[in-house]
Amino acid sequence: MYVKDVTVQNQVGLHARPATFFIQKANEFKSSIWVEKEERRVNAKSLLGVLSLGIMGGTEIRIIAGGSDEEQAVDELVKLINSGFTEQ
């Protein structure tokens, strides 16, 4: 298991478009990945799951991964969140 905490930088949080980018990135990895906010944990590869957390800008979340590429998965997702979901 590989775990990192990160604060969502963009103002709208993980809604609609940013959530879609997040899920697309999560699905690039083989590892099981979860997002945790307070006491709730959801599958990071599920749009409905991520949206159900109601993650707003400034919220601290935890990204947890387990599997062959767990470190890369968490690091890439943290990097995406820290970028504020700016499109490359």
Beta strands, then each sheet from edge to edge (+ up, - down):
strand 1: 2-7
strand 2: 32-37
strand 3: 40-43
strand 4: 60-66
sheet 1: 1+ 4- 2+ 3-
end
